[in-house]
Amino acid sequence: MALTEQEASIVALFVEGTAWGVFLVTFGLCLRSLLWTESGMKSWPEINRPMLLVCLVMPIIATVQVILNIIRALESLGSTRVSEQFTNLGSAAEVLKFICVDMQTLIGDGILTYRCWVVYGRSWTVAAVPALLWIGASVTAVLNIVVLSQIHSEALTAPTSLRPIISSFWGISIALNIITTCLIVVRIYNVDRTVSRHPVTRLSGCHSDRLNRLQRTIRIIIESGAIYTSAAIITCATYVSGSVAVYFTSALEVKTAGIAFNLIIIRVHNRSHDEETRNMHVSTPLYFVKRPRQMDTEVEATTGNR
């Protein structure tokens, strides 16, 4: 039997609460990775401030959405108020929830664009495409809120006037994620090939260790990108199809964006610590040849590991 709007929202609240708990756990681990090392707390200049800001803002947005959904569930318990709670999309609470979804998505897309920009040596030549896509997503997000605020007699699964805008928003976001993730992976791979031909790399025999390290970095970026992109695709599909599953997907998308962001920083930090511990017991021949460090610095800057 198909769920009603009210039943779907209540079940979605339980699912959202579980995802929110997972998000808070990853938030704590991510915060620790950004602020502490094995020797103690980082100094202010050592902290990656852009990543720290995003790490702090995302759980605030996710928590606001959880609170709004709890309020709606409680207010809908009275039989006379059920219809109003699920058909007045232009209410302040519903508009604010849409703002939370849009903001979390734009923050996730923005940080991915930032990573692409840094990895390519802060060059706007390559980052221009993701940046333009991000601007396009921002414009459609604003249009989405404007149109939504004028709808006062339809349920979330019904308004056809929103579907073209929502489809555009999620389509742009999905394209940005796929394109930017591919650009970052290609950049890391190409730089690794260049570094592998450097004299010190051949003499020291460290290429295999470096290759394994960069391969793991590429895998982390691809896996986190796949998690977030999959959530965006499913959310878009439920919005466009008018399914009550949109109550699940829209709530989970906000948490997934934060979880994917946190996992990159956590996994890169843990991997770096393991390598540092292992290297303490390994001696490497010293060669007086300058070794390029640009790519290592760029990757560290985008993952908060500096």
URLINHU-V805208 format. One line per field, one symbol per residue. psi: psi as a letter, one per 20 degrees, with the letter a starting at -180 (. if undefined). A space follows every 50 residues. Layout:
psi: ???
This chain:
psi: pqqrggghhgghhgghhghhggghghgghghghhhqrhiaqqrghipngg hggghhgghgghggggghhggggghihphiigghhjimhjqhggghghhg ggghghgghghggggggghkklpiggigghghhggghgghgghgggggii ojkqrhihohhhghggggghgggggggggggggggggggghhhghhiqgh ghgikjhhggghghhhggggggghhhgghghgggggghghikqiihhghh ghgghhggggghhgggggggghgghgghihjpppqppmppppjggggggh hijjm.
